[in-house]
Structures are given as C-alpha cells and as structure tokens.
Amino acid sequence: MVHHSGSIQSFKQQKGMHTSISEILKEKSLKPSRRSLPCLAQSQTHPINLNHFLSVPLNPEPKAQVEVLSQSISTSCSILPPQTAEDGKDHYTEESEVSTCETRVDGSLLPRKPSTRANVEARTCSLKGRNPSDETGLFFRDGKKRIDYILVYKKSSPQVEKRCTFEKNLRAEGLMLEKEPSLTNNDIMFVKIHAPWDTLCKYAEQMNIRMPFRRKKCYLTDWKSKTLGSRFHLRCRQIKSWLPRNPMKLDKEALPDLEETDCYTAPFSRARMHHFTINNRETFFSNSTRSRIVHHVLQRTKYEDGKSKMGINRLLGNNTYEAAFPQHEGGYKSRHPIKTHGAQNHRHLLYERWARWGIWYKYQPLDLIRRYFGEKIGLYFAWLGWYTGMLIPAALVGLFVFLYGLFTMDSSQVSKEICEANTTIMCPMCEETCDPWTLSDSCVYAKVTHLFDNGGTVFFAIFMAIWATVFLEFWKRRRAELTYDWDLIDWEEEEEELRPQFEAKYSRVERVNPISGKPEPFQPFSDKLSRLMVSVSGIFFMISLVLTAVFAVVVFRLIAMEKFASFNWHFVRNWQFATSGTSVCINFMIIMSLNVVYEKVAYLLTNLEHPRTESEWENSFALKMFLFQFVNLNSSTFYIAFFLGRFAGRPGKYNKLFNRWRLEECHPSGCLIDLCLQMGVIMFFKQIWNNFMELGYPLLQNWWARRKLKKGGGAGGGGSQNVENKSQLPQWDKDWNLQPMNAHGLVDEYLEMVLQFGFTTIFVAAFPLAPLLALLNNIIEIRLDAYKFVTQWRRPMPARATDIGIWHGILEGIGVLAVITNAFVIAITSDYIPRFVYAFKYGPCVDKGYHHDDECLRGYVNSSLSVFDMSKLKNSSESEYCSYRDYRAPPWNTVPYEVTLQFWHVLAARLAFIIVFEHLVFGIKSFIAYLIPDMPKDLCDRMRREKYLMQEMMYEAELEHLQKERKKNGRRFHHEWP
C-alpha cells in the first residue's frame, strides 16, 4: 500500500529505534559508508544553481493538467482521451498539431506546410517566454514535468502506424508524451517522455532498484581501534594534519554533491514505501535512474501485435525513430565562475571538475560520473584511472632502467670494444656493390643498444610480469569495493531481449526460455556450428592477410638493406637505422589501413553468427576486434624479436629469399635495438592517431553540423531554417546536433587500452620506456574521454554493470603471454645470455670468479665474431679475411665453418633460462594471486553486518509503523509482533 505524504512525514519525525536495534547500534563504534547514489539524490548540499531544477517541492496530490485537443483529421491515429485524476497521477494530452500521425491506409503521406521565418521566430519567442525553469529545455511546456527521455523521428518516415501504436502503448504504461518540432530541421520531430511518480515506483519495484532505506549511524566494528587504542589513531590524525594536503584530491567544497552520507539501501517496494527516506519525490529517483526506468519501458513496449514485436531497438533498426537518448542536464559552460556562483547543473559540474584540462592531476569524481552516466561507464573510468595509477611505479622502474643504461653507456665493455675496433673488418652486407666495413663505424648503434639491453633488463621483465598480476588482483578488490558502494552486490543482470536480426532469422523455430518460461525464437545447434565455422575461417583468413603484409614488409627490409648498404651518402651511412626506420613507418601505415578493413570484417562476421542478445554480440565483436588488431600490431614485432637474423646463414653460404635477396643479419651488438625502434615508433604514432580520432574527429563533425546550422541547413537535412543564436535552442535540439555514442559502446575505448596494456607488458624487456609512454598517454586519455562524453557526445543511456566483461579475461591472457614472450626476448633477442655464458665459461674471470662486467667481458666482441676468407668469393690467391657475427670455426680449421662448442653452450643456456624464468615468474604470480583475496575481509564483514542490521531495522520499522496505525485507530498495541 502507498501511504500519503502526511504519513511519511510523521514517520520521518520519529527518532530512535526499537530497543533491540538501538542497543545494537550503540554497542560498537563503526566506520561510515560510501554508498552514495541513493543518498546523493536526497542530499541537500547541491551546488548553488542546482536548486534551479532539483529542489521541486513535494506535491503529494498533483493536479491533473489537461490541454484542449484541436480538431483532428480523420486519418490521424487515435489518441487516448483525457483521463481523470486518480491516485495522485499527472495526466497529459498532447496537442493535435504535434500528435497527429498519418496512417498508411491511403498509401500516401499528407503534405505539410513548410515552416516560415515567422513560425521560427514565433517558436523562438515561445521558448523565451517560458518559465525560468524551462529555459534550458529540461521540462515539458508546463515547466513542471521533467523530461526523462527523448525520441526523434522524421515526419516523412513511412513507419507511421508502428510509431502511433508504440506511443499509444507507452501512454498505457503510464508514461506522458509531448511532441515538439525541431527549430533546425522541418522534418524532425521530438517526442519528450516523462515518467510520473506512480510509474517510477511501479517499475522501480519490478527492476529491484535499491533506494535509501534509513540513515545509519554506524557500521562494522573497527578492530584496529580496539587493538591499537584510540591514542594511536589520535596521534595518526595529528601527524596527518601536519602533512601537506594531497593536491590530487578533489575539494569537497568544490564537489558538495559528493559529501558522504550514511544511509542503508534496500530494494524498493511500494508496499513498504514508509520504510524509505522520501524527502522529495522529484529528487528521490536520480535522473539516471529515471532514464533507466524509461528505457526499461521502451524496451518492453509493443508496436505491433505479436509475441516479439516490441522494443525501441527494433524501431530504431527499421527507421521508425531516428534516435533515442536521455538528454543532457543543460549546458556545460557558464558565464560565471563555478567558485562564486556554483554549478548550474551536473553536466557543468562534471566539466569543471573532471573534463577540463586544468585539473588533469586530480582524482576522478567517480560517484558523480556514475550518477550521470551510469555504472557501466563509471566502471570503465574507474578501471582506466586504476590502470593509470598502477602505471606510475612501472614507469618509474622503467625510467630507472633506461637511466642506468644511459649513465653506463660509455663505460660498457661491449660498447667500448666495438667503438675501438678500428682494425676489425666486417664482411660486406651485399655481394655485388657493397664493400667491407670496419666494426667501429657502428659505435653509435652499439651505445644506443646498451640503453635498452643492460643488466637491468632481466629485473625489469620479472618486475613487469609481477606488476601485471598485482594490477589485476588489486583491480578485483577495487571492483568489489565499487560494486558495494554503488549497490551492485545483489544486482543481477536482467534477461536481455533478443536482437531483432536474431528474431527475424529464426522466427519459425521456437523454444521455451528456461528463465522467462516464454516461447522465443531458437537457433538450431547445426546452424550455429556452421556459422561459427565460417566465422572462424574468416578470422584465419584475415590473420593470413596480416602475415602476408608482414612478409611484404620483410621483403622491403631486404631490398632497403641492400640499397642503403651500397649508398655512400653520409645520412644513410648507418644502414641499420635507415632500414629499420623506413620499414617501421611503412609498417605503421599498413597497420592503420588494415585496421579499417578489420573493423568492417569483424562487424560482418559477428552479424553472420547471429548472436542472440546484444551482450553476446558485443562480446563476440570485441573478441574479433582484439584478435585482428593484436595480430596486426604485433606480427611484425614478433618477426623482429624471434626471426630476424636467425636464418641468415654465413658468408659464402647465405640463405636468400627467392634466390635473390639475402636474409637480414643482426648487428654485432644484437637485434634488440630494432625491436625497440619498432615498438617505440608504433606505440607513439598510434597513440597520437587514436587521440585525434577520439577528440579531433567528433570536434570536426560537430563543427560541420554547426556550420550547416548557421547556413540554414538542419543537422539532419530536410528543411531550411535559420536560428540566430544557438543558445536559444532547447536542450533536445542541442543534443540532437551532437554526435551519438558509437554503435559499439565502450568496445573501442577498452580495445585501445587493452592493446596498450599488451605493448606495455609483452615486449617490455626490449623497451623499458613503454610504461612511461603509456602513463603520459593515459593522463591525456582520461581527460580526452571525459571531454568527449561531456561535451561532444549525446548522453548515453545509463547502463548498469558489475565488471568490465570479457576484457578481464583478455587482460589475464595477455599477462600469461607477457611472461613467455619476455623470457624468449631476454634469452633469444638480447645478448644477455651470450654475455652471461662468456663471463662464466670463456672470459678472463673463469678461474677467479665473477666480479665485474668490465673485467669479465673483456674480449667478448671478438669471441662473438667468426672469420671468413673472402678470397674464395673473389677467386683470388691472396687470403683476405673478414668477420661476421656467429659461433663458427675459422677457415683454417680442419672442419671450417662448423659451429663451435660455445654455440651449443649458449643454446643450452638460453633454453635453461626460458624454463627457469617461466617457472619462477609463474610461481610468483600464482603465489601473489593466492595471497591477495578478490574481496577485502573488511568489506565482507561490512556486507554481512549490514545485511543483519537491515533485517533488524526492517522488522522494527514495520513494527513501529503498525503500532502507530493501531494508535491512530484507537486500538491497543503491543511491543511484540501482531
């Protein structure tokens, strides 16, 4: 039963609780909660100007408002007649000017009179003459009913009958509709939707939405205060007060909406409405909750007679409506500073305290983001912020490793030997036009290699493998805290509706849904398996296309190496850098070109599978996009890391591609610098390109829309109207001219960060600066995404989610792959193992022990080079020797050019290192994952404690309510349950 406001107010004035619960609350000193959303909606600490539309007085019995209907044409859709006020409902009947819908009986649309300049000015003046609260276009024409959702359709659309039936059924569900023509396009009509109080209560109960139950004064017992005593905590507070304030924290004065309030939440129930804290009906349900309820109704309202002819998504798919979105809460800018005049609305508050570049170093207001955009987007920004914060220690350690290489670059024994090898003649890089060259010519190359291939490489690889595990494990704990604070612990995802494409394809075959118990279209297993096989074949075909592109880049490297080596130009004297630099740039252009193709192919293959629901479609599409782009980005990197220089052969017996181009060799100081250059260039330019596409492209699109608007052409085409000032447009017109959130949702956002995570961990041993570049990019990325969501995109539907979905499993897979690849990079790509073997087996320190690199690596360069007699190539009788990188016997040996024993020692050490490294790191990762529980113990105890107290409070609140009812009716009442 629903109690009137007098009963609610009298209930609110009651202080104290039943004896049993009050003793429980007084027994222990407990920690306050951060569960904010339902309480924030009730908070009285809004910014100064937020009262403009948030502090509407409570009207327990609003008067019904009925507008006079004009004469309707005979072919118009039937409109529900005005209803009488009943149970405190607001009823609204729209004008015939905007509610008349043409049927398809006569097969043609009635002509419409185009809007004239006078009509546009009249509409603009009517907007100016509205109530002050309606100037921003957030309310119906009466200035009281809040707009919870916007539907957009074209008057020229032939789907009139479906739209009229759909809107009639929406009114039957309790929603109120009002139509408004666009001021920028004659052909566009907006349908404003408002959910009255009773409708909100009805669906909030059906959707099991948790709302504030009662204010709580205590939480779980703080065992630390009992064991350590209050004096210790007092001293800690004193020391903390002496320390400077953390500049990254947001001021509560700047964000008064985020003040912590103590209140329990419980699933909403109309029968127990007196249990909930209802200070104001207009603000009890937050704007995002209202939009979510309306979206729930839109998804389940029929537009035709049939079992599955329902849902706004299907109407958007068949172009009955052009768009459906909750509108923004006004503008994001103000002529007055926020410090003196306060925030105009939550969008303005988000812009000033989150999306503005001047506060890039501040923490994100996650509670405010979640309240405005919903839990799904809030979790994305929480994950992105957590990932960025965890990159700080990784970036510092990587920078330390790089600086260590920089400071020891000149003192490195390997670099010094290469730079001083003026008499060491190296074999020509090509067999026709190339001449021998001295080893000292590559002095700079050797020094740069030492920046990334030094003693700290192994330590950093182990550190990053452990870091990836710690990052994921602590994110699980952080996610658990957020789901608790945001009331998502007991939330279960609703049974999703079927995709229209799935229904259309399998409408003839039905099966009873085991969850809903209703018959629905069913995809046979044989059909599903065949489509899956075709999709997998398409994936392998696209991966083979990537490998073909990599092969083309390899051929280019071979040709470029031969040409650059034969040039006498000074700027290409170092042909290794010239070859690597040009090939990386070409490879990057190929990668970005193929990404466009892959997105279309992934979209086609996903639709070919006919996923049952939208979440299945999103997961399948995300997995394909990740596979395509991961292989596209990393295939050339894998080639350089594990294949470059491994199959080149030796002088006199080189392996050639197509018997024409000699395979590429590694530099005497190793191939790691090529891998480093490949990663650095691709990572740097890809981040710049992604940032441009995320912000620059929407800015250009919105600029073009505003330009068309100034010239008189609407954003959607159609009529030609001129609006002098954009500020005169209502909010729904402004939002219509913004860009919609991309059809893939957050897939592109997560994909970019997950690929970056792969770059940061998989080949981090070759590029220690990768975490630093990722950190700098993410600091910009957070503000770019914030600016995009707040200013450039329409407001997305506030969706709920408890985790980041399929991306968590992908991140764990990348963490496992990172351990394997880093083990192979250190063992095979870098020269760590050959130097290690030489120092302990062949160096000058064999007999006296391992002491220092400078001593024990003396002679390493000569040990890693072999000798070749060039007279055999020139058919000359005089012996002329050159050196090449390999472990082979000299030409004067009894078995010339055979691999030496040192080669087998190095190979065995490499294999042993891979096995030991992988087992050691995987063991540490597993041990850390075991030590770190997914949910903090304090949080588990708090949840159990709250559940217990909630049961007690609901029992005694019901008892107290029944006692008051008996006293009011003159009956005797007891303290026991009636």
N, C-alpha and C positions, 0 to 999 in steps of 0.2 A: 504494500500500500504506500502511496505517496502522501507525505504529510505536508500541510500548508506551512508557509514561512513562519507563522506565529509559533507553531510547534517547534520548528527548527531553531528559532531564535531563543525560545525558552530553554531548549535543550542545550544550546551553546552557553547560556549563562550559568549552567550548573558547574560548580567547581568541585574538585576532588573526585575520588573514585570509591568503589566499594572497599570495604576494609581489607579484604584479602589482596586485591591488586595494589592498593596503596601501600600495604606493608612490603609487598614485593618491590615496588618502585623505590621506597625509602631505604631498603635494605642495603643497596650497593651503589657506589658511585660509578657511573658508567660513561662511556665515550659517545659523543654526539655523532649523528649520521650525516651522510652527504646526499641522501636520496632527495633529489631536488625537484624533479619536474612537477609532480602534482602540487608540491608546496609552493613552488615558484609561481604557479598560476594564481595562488592565493596571496602571494606576497604583497605587502603594502609599500614596498620600497622601490617602486618603479621609477625610472628617470622622470624628470620634471614634466616633460611633454607627453609621456606615455599615457598619462591620465586622459589625454585627448580622446582616446578610444578604448581604454582598458578599464576605466572606472565608471562603468554604466551602473546606475543604481538598480537594486534588485526590485523587480516588479513581480510579485507572486501571481498576480492575475492580470497579465497584459490584455489590453482591449483589442478585440479583433478589428482589423482595418480592412475595409472592402472598398475597392475602387470601382467606379461605374464602368460597365462594359459598353463599348461602342457597338454600332450595328455591324455585324459580321457578315461576310459574303457567304453565299450558300455552299461554296466548295471548301470552306475552311474546316479544319479539324475541330472536333468537338472539344470544348474546354470545360473543365469541371465547374459546376455552378458554385457560387459563393456559399460557404458553409457557415454555420452559426458557431459562435464562440463556445467552446466546450472544453472543460478541464484545463482552462488556462492556456489554450493554444492560440497562436497567431496564424490567421489565415490571410492569404493574399491572392487576389485575382488580377491577372495581368491585363493590360490594355490590348485591344484588338489590333492596334497599329503594329505592335511587335509580336503578337501571339498568333496572328493569322497564318495558317500553314496551308499551302495548296496541296490537294490530293492529286493522285495520279489517275483519276477516273477519266478525265478528258484527254489525257495523254500529252498535255502541254502545260507550261507554266504561265501564270498570268503576268502580263507586263507590269513593270514597276516604274513609277515616275522617278527619274534621277533627282538626287538632291541638288538643290541650287545653292548659290552663295548665301542667300538669305536664310535657308534652312540650316546651313552650317553655323552661321552666326547666331541663329536662334538657339541651337543646341549648346553652343559655347556659352551663351549668356545664361542658359538654364543651369549649366554647370556652375557658373559663377554665383548664381543666386541661391544655391542650395545651402543647407545648414553648414556651419563651420566644420562639423564633424564629418561631413560628406565631401569636402573639397578634394580629398585625395582619392576618391572613388573606392572607399572600403565598405560602403554601406549601400543598402537599397535606397530608392528615392525618398523614403520616409526618414532617412538618417538614423534609423534605429536598428534595423536588421543587418547584421554583419554578413558580408559576402564570404562564404566558405569555399566556393569553387567556381570556376569559370569554364563554360563550354563555348566553343567557337564553331560556327558553321557558315557556309555560303548560301545566300538566298537562291542562287542559281543551281544549287545541288538538286539532283532528281530524287534523292532519298528522303522525300518529304513525309511519306506515310510512316516510315520507320521512326523518324525523328518525333513526329507528333505522338505516336503511340508510346515511345520511350519517355517523353516529357510528361504525358498523362499518367503513366505508371509511377514516375518519380513523385508527382504530387500525391498519388495514392499512398506512397510510402511515408508521407509526412513532410517531404521537402517543399520549400517555397521557391518559386522561379520568378524571375523578372528579366525581361529582354531589353537590350539596349543596342541601337545601331552604332557602328563604328564611325568615328569622326574622320578617319583617314582613308576609308575604303567603303564605297557604296554597297559592295557585295557582301560585306562581312557583318554578321550579327553575333552579339554576345548574349549568352544565357547565364545570368547570375543566379547562383544557388545559395540558399540559406537553410540551415538546419535548426529548427526551433528546439526549445528545451526538451520537450517530451520525446522528440525523435532522437535527440542526442542521448537521453537517458535510456531509451529502448535499445539502441544499438550498442551503447557502451556496455550494457549488461550482456548482450549477445556476444560481443567481442572480448568479454572478460578483461576489460581495461581496468587497471589498478588506479585508484584515486585516493586522495588523502583521507585517512580514517580519523585519527585523533593526534593531537600534538603529544609528543613523547618527551619526557624529561630525562630519560636515562637509557643506557644501552648495556653492553656487556661489561662485566666487572673487569677493571683494569688490573690484571695480576701484577704488572710491573710496579704499580704504586704500592701494592701490599708488600712485595718482596724488597723493594729498594727504599720505600718510605717516601713521604711527601717532601722531606727536606731535600732529597736529591733532585726531585723534579723542580723544586723552587730554585735551587742553585742553577739547574739547567736553563730555566727560564731567564734567570738573571744574566747568565753568560750569553744567551741568545739575544737578549735585549742590547747587550753591549756591541754585538757584531753589526756590521753594516747591513742594511736591508738588501735582500736579493733583488737586483734590478730586473730580473726576468719575470717576477711575479706580477700579476695584474692587481691594480689597486681595487679594493672593494668599494671605495668611493667612486671610482670610475665605472664600476660594474655593480651598481646596487642590486640588480636583479639576481646576482649570483651569491647573495648572502645565504649562509647555511641556515636552514630551518629544520626543526626536529618534528617530524610527523610520520606516523605509520601510514602504510598504504594497504589497501585491500581491494579485491575485485568488486567493481561497482555493482550494486543491487538496488533496484527500485523498492523492493520490499523492506530494505534496511537503510533507506536514504537518511534516516535520522542519525545513523552512525557516522556519516561523513561530514567533513568540515566544509560547509557551503556558505561562504561569506558573500559571494556574488555569483549569480547564475551566469552572467556574461563572461566571467573570467574563470569559472570553476573548471571548464574544459579549455585547455590551451588551444591556440589557433592551429597548431599542427595536429592535435588530437581531433579537433573538429573537421579538419580537412581529411584526415584518415577515415573518420566515420563516414563522411560524404562519399569518399572514394569507395569504401566498402559497399555502400548502397548502389553506387553507379555500376559496380562490377556485377551486381546480382539483380539488376532490374531488367525485365524483358522488353524487347522492342518488337517482337512478333510472337505469335502463338507457336509454341514448340518447346521441347524439353531443354534445348540448349541455346535458344535464340535470346541471349541476354549478354550484358556486359558492354561497358564503354569501349573496351579494347576492340571488339568486333565492329562497333560503329565507326571507330577511327580507321579501322582497316578497310572498310567499304566506302570511306569518304562521306559518310553521313555527317560527321563532325570533322573539322579541320584540326582541332586541338582541344585538350582538356588539361587544366592545370589549376592549382591553387595560386592565387595572386600574391605578389609581394605586399608587405605591410607599409606601403608608401615609398617615398624616395630615400635614397641612401646618402644624400648630401643635404646640408643645411647652411643658410647664410650666417647663422650664429654659431659660435664655438660651443662644443659639447660641454666644456668645463663650466661655463657660466649659465647656459640655457638648458643643459641636459639633452638627452637623446629624443628625437621626435618619434621614433619607433624602434622596434627591434632590428630592422634592417639597417637603419642608421647606426645603431649601437654596434652591430657586427662590423660594419665598415670601419668605424672609428677605432675599435678595439681589437680588430682581427685582420681585416683585409687591407689596411693601409700600410704602405711600405715603411713608414716611420717607426713602426713597432715590430720590426722583423725579429728582434731579440726577445720578445715577450712570449710567455706561455700562451697556448691557445685556450680560449674560453669554451671548453668542450661542452659544458652544460648548456650554454647559450646556443652553440651550434646544433646540439642535439634537439633542443626545444624548437628551433626554427626550421631545420632541415630533416629532422628525424634521426632515429638511432642508426640506420644503415650508413648514412653519410657521416654521422658523428663518429661511428666506429672506424671509418676509413681515415678520417683526420686524426683520430686518436692513435691508430696504428702508424700513420705517417709521422706523427710527432714522436712516437716512441722509437721508431726506426731511426729518425734523425738524431734523437738524443743518444741512442746507443752507438751511433757512428762517431761520436766525439772521442771516446777512448781509442777506437780503431784508427781514426785519423791521426791522433797524437802519436800512437805507436808507429804507424806507417811513416809519418814525418820524421820521427826519431831514426828509423832505419835508413831513410833517404839521407838525412843529415850525417849519419855515421859514414855512409858511403862517400858523401861529399868531402868530409874532413879527412878521410883516409885515402882519397883518390890518388894523391901524389905520392903517398908513401906505400902504396900497394906494390908488392914484389912483382906480380904479374904485369901490371901496367909499366913499371919501370923497365922490366926486361924487354917488353915489346917496344917501348919508346927508344931504348938504347940499342936495339938490334939493327944497326946500320949496315951490317955485313951479311945479314940473313936474307938470301934471295928466295922469294916465293915464286912458285910456278905460275905461269900465265893463266888468266881467267878464261881465255878463249884460245882456240888452237890456230887461228889464222891471222888475225890482226892484232892480237894482244901481245905485249911484251912482259917479261918478268918484272917484278916489282919488289921493293925492299919492305921488310916487315915493319920498319919504323914509320912508314907512311900512314899506318893505321893507328898511330899513337892516340889521337883524339877519340877514335872509336873505342879503344881499349879502356880509356879513362871513363867514358860515359857508361860503358858496360859495368864498370865497378860500382857505379851509383846504385844499381839495382841487383847486382849479383855479388853480394858480400857476405860476411859472416852472420849478419842479422837476418838473412833470408829464411833460413830454416825456422828460427824462432818465431818470425812473423807469420809464417804459414801455419805453424801449430797454434799460435795465438788466435788467428782468424778462424780456424776451424772450431776452437773452443768458443770464440765470440759468437759465432752463428748459433751454436747450441744454447748459450746463455741468453741470447736475444730472443729466441723462440720460446724458451721456457719461461722467462720473465714476462714475455708478452701474454702467455696464457694466464699468469697471475693478474696482470693488469687488466686483461679482458674480463676475468672473473669479478674484479672489483667494479668495473664499469657496468657490467650486466646487473650487479647487485644495486649499485647506485641509481641505475636507470630503470629499475623494476622489470628486469628481463629474466630473472631467475626462473620464475614459474611460467614464463610465456612460451606457449607452444605455437609454432607456425601453423596458420590456418591451412586447411586443404585448398590448394590452389585450383583455380578454374582452368579448364582446358584451353589450349590455344585454338583460335578459330581455324587455322590451317589443319590442325590435327582433327578437329571435328568434321570439317568438310571432306577430308580424305577418308575417314573411317566411320562415317555416319551409319553405314549399313550394318556394321558389326558392333554389337553392344555386349557389355558385361556389367554385372553389378559391382559397383565400387565397394570394397570391403570396409572403407571408412565411413562414407556417407550413406551407404546402403541404397543408392540410386543407380539406375542403369545409365551407362555412359559409353561413348564410342571406345572401341578396343582395337589395338594394333596386334595382329597375329604375330607369333614368335618368328615364323618363317619370313614374313615380310620385314620384320625388324632386323633379323640377322642379315638378310640380303642387302638391306640399305646400309647397315653398319659395315659390311664387307666392301661395298662400293665406296663408302666414305673413307675407310682405312686405305683402300687402294689410291684414292685421290690424295691422301696425306703423303703416302710414299712417293707418289709421282711428283708432288711439289718438293719433297725433300731431295729427290734426284735432280730436280731442276736447280736447286740450290747448289748441289755438288757439281753440276755442270758449270755454273757460274764461277765456282771456286777453281775448277780446272782451267777455265779461261783466264782467270787472274794468274794462276801459276804459269801458264804459257807466256803471258805478258811479262811476268818477272824474269823468265829465262831469256826472252828476247831483249828486254831492257837491260838486264845484267850484261849481256854480251855487247850491246851497243855502248852503254856507259863505260864499260871497262876499256873499250877501244878509243874513247874520246881522249883528246889531250887538253880539253877545257879545264880550267882551274876549278870552277864551281862544281864540276862533277868528278873531280879527282878522286873523292871518296865514293866509289860507285856503290858501296853497300847502302849508304844513306840515300843516295839518289834512287836506287832501285826500290828500296823499302818505302820511301816517301811517296813516290808516284803510284806504286801499286796499292798502298793504303787508301789514297784519295780516290782512285778508280773503284776500289772495292766498296768504299763508303757510298759512292753514287749508285752502284749496283744494289747495295743493301736497301737504300731508301726507295729505289724504284721497285724492287721486288716486294717491299712491304705493302705497297698499294695493291699489287696483284694478290698477295696473300690474304689481305682482308676480304676482298671480294670472293676469293675461292673458299675461305673459311665460312663466310656467310652462305654461299651456295651449298656447300657440303652439309652445314648444320641444318638448313631448311630441307635438304634431301632426306635427312634422317627422320624428319617429322617428330621432334621431341613433344612429349605430352603436355608439359607445362612450361611457363616462362622461365622458371628457375632451372629446369633441365636444359632448356635452350641456352640460357646464359652460361651454365657450366660447360656444356659441350663446345660452345663458341669460344669461351675463354681458354679451354684446353688446346683447341686447334690453333688459336692465335699465338699462344705461348710456344707450342711446338714449332710452328712456322718461323716465328721471329727469333726464337732461341737458336735454331739451326742456322738461320740466315745470318745472325750476328756472329756466331761463334765458330762456324765451319772453317773459315779462313784462319781464325786464331788457333784452332786445333791443328791445322796443317802446319803452321809455322812452329808450333810448340813441339810436335811429335814426329813430323815427317821431313821438315826442311833440313837438308844436309845429311840425312841418314842413309840415302841410297845413291849418293853422287858417284861412288866408285873412286878410282885413283888415276893419277896421270898415266897416260898410255892405255888405260882401260876404263875410260869414263862411261857411265851409263847415260844414254841420250834418249830424249823424247822424240819419237818418230824418226830416229836416226839423224836428227838434225840439230836439236838444241841440247846442250849439256845441262844436266840437272844442277841445281844451285847448291853451293857449298856454304858451310858456316864460316864465320870469321875465326881466326885463331883464338880469340877470346870468348867465343861461344855465340850461340844464336839467340840468347836471351834479349839482347837489345832490339832485335827485330820484333819479337813478341811484345816487348814493352812499347815500342813505337806503334804497333798495330792497335793495342788496347787504348793507348792514350789518345790517338787521333780519333778513333771511332767513338770512344766514350765522350770526348769533349764536343765534337761536332754534333753527335746525336742528341746530347742534352740541349744544345743551342737550338737545334731544329724542333725538338719536342716543345720547348718553351715558346717558340714562335707559333707553332700550330695550336697550342693551348690558349694563348692570350692574343697573339697578333692576328690570327685568322678570325676569331669572333669579333675583335675590335673592327677589323676591316668590313666584316659583314654588317655589323650594326651601324658603322659609318655610312655604308652604302644605303642601308634602309633609311637612315635619317636624311640622306641626300635626296633620295626619291621622295621622301615625305615633304621636304621643302619645295621640291619642284611640282608637287601636287599629285604625284602617283602614290597610292597606298602601298603598304608593305606587302600586301598580298595580291596586288594587281587589282583590276576592277575599275572602280570609279575614280574620278579625278576631283579631289577636294583639296583645299588649301587651309592648313591650320597655322596661324601666325606664330603661336608660341607653344612649344612642346609642353611647357608646364601647365597649360590649360587642359591637356588631355587627361582623361580619367585613368586610374591605375590599370584597368583592364586593357585599355588601348596601348599604354606604355609597355606592359608585359607582352602583349601580342607582337610588338615590334622587336622584342628581344629574341635571342636565339634559344631554341629548345635544347634541353639536355640531350646529349647524343643518344641514339637509339640503343646503344649497347650498355647504357647505365655507367657503372663505375669500372667496367672491364678495361677501358683504355687507361684509366688512372692507375689501377692496380698493375696492369701489364707493364707500364713504363717503370714502375718502382721495382717489380719483381725481376725484370731484365737487368736493371741496375744492380740489384742485390746479387745477381749472378756474376756480373762483371766485378763486383766488389769482393767476392769470395772465391770464385772458381780459379782464376789465374792471378790471384793477389800476390803470389810469390814472385811473379815477374814484374809487377807494377805496384809497389807499396803505396804510391800516391793515390790509388783508386778510391780508398775510403775518404780521403780529403776532398777529392773532386766530387764524390757523391754527397758529402756533407754540405759543401758550398752550394751544390745544385738543389738539394732538398730545402735548404733555408729559403732559397728563391721559390722553389716549387710550392711550398706551403702558402706563401703569400699570393703566388700566381693563381693557384686553385681557389683560394679564398676570394680574391678579387673577381675571378670568373664566376663563381657561384653567386656572389652577392650582387654584382653589377651587370654582367654580360649575359647571364642565362636566366630563363624563366625559373620561377621557383619550382623545384621538383616535388613530387608527391612525397610527403614524409613517411618513409617506409621503416619497418622495424626489422632488426636482425640481431642475432646474438654472437656472431663471429664474422670473420672475413671470408668464409665459404671455402671454395676449392683452393684458394690461394695459399692457405696454410699448409696443405699437403704438398703443393708445389715448392714452397719455401723449404720444407723439410727434405724434399728430394734434392734440391739444389745444395743444401748443406752436406748431404752424403756425397754428392758428386764432387763438391769442392775438396773434400779430403782426398779423394782418389786423384783428381787432376793435379792438385798441388804436390802430392807425392811423386807423380810422374814428372812434373815440371822441374822439381828440385833434382830428381835422380837422372833425368834424361836431358832436359833442355839446358839447365845451368851446368856450370863446371865445378859445382861444389863437390860431387863425388870424385871426379878425377883428381882434383887438388887434394882431397882427403886421402885417397889411396897413395898418391905420390908422397905426401908428407909422412905417412906412417910406413911405407914399404920401400920407396925408392929415393927419398930425399936425403939430405945430409943429416937429418935428425933421427935416423933409424936406430942408431946404436945408443944415442944419448937421450932419447925420449922427445916427446913433442913439447916444444917450448913456445915458439912464436912464428907467425906467418913469414916474416921477413927472413928468418933463418931457414926454416924447414921447407919453404917453397922456392928456394934458390935453385935455378936450373929447371924449373917446371916447364917453361915455354919450350925450351929445346927438347925436353922429354916428350912433349905432346906433339912434336913435329917429326915427320919422316922425310927421307931423302929420295929423290928420283933423278935418274940420269937422262937429261934432255937430249943427249947425243943420239939416242935411238929414234927420237922424233925427227931430228934434223938430218939423219943419215950422215953424221959426222964422226970422224975418228977420234976427235978430242972430246974428253969427258967434261961435261958441264952440268953441275948439279943444281937442283932447286929443291925447296922444302914445301911440304903440304901437310895439312892437319890430319893425322891419322896415327895409329899404332901399328906400323909395318916395318919389316926388316929392310935394311938398306940394300941397294943393288949389288953390292959386293958380297953379300951373304950367300951361303950355299943354296938356300931356298929364298931367292929375292922376293920382296914384296908380300911375304906371308905375314899374317897378323902375329904380333908378339904375345908373350905371356902377360905383359902389362894390360893388353886389351882384355884378356879374359878375367884378370883381377878386377878391372874397372867394371866390367859387365856383371860379375858376381856381386860386387859391392852395390851396384845400382839395384839389382833385384832384391838383395837383402834389405836395403834401405826402404824400398817400397813396402815390403811386407811388414817391417818393424814400424815404420811410420804409420801405416794404416791401422794396424792393430793397436798401437799406442794411442793414437788420436781417437779412434772409435771407442776404445775403452774409457778414455777420459770423458768423451761426450756422453756415453751411456751412464757413467757414474754421476756426472753433473745432473743429467736429466732425472736420475733416480733421487738425488738429494733435494732437488727443487720440486716441491709439490705444485700441482696445477692450480690449486686454490689455497690461499693463506689460511693457516689454522685459526687466526683471529677472525677471519671472515666467516669461516664455517661455524664457529661458536656464536658469532653475532646472528647469523641466519637462524640457527636453532633457537637461540634465545628470543629472537623477535617472533618466531612462529609460536613459541609458547606464550609470550605476552599477548600476542594478537588474539589467541583463543580466549585467554582470560578477560581481555578487555571487551571483546565482542559479547561474551557471556554476560558480563556485568553491565555493559551498555544496554543490552536488551532487557535485562532485569530492571535497571533503573528506568527505562522507558515505560515498561509495563506497570511499574509502581506508580509513576506519575499519571498514567492513564487511569488506573484504579482510583487514585486520589481525586482526580478530576471528576470521575463519575460517582464519587461518594462511596466507593466500596472500601472494604478493609484490605490492607495489603500486608504482605509478609516479606521477610528477607530471604525466604527460600524460593526456589523456582516454582511458579504456579503450576 
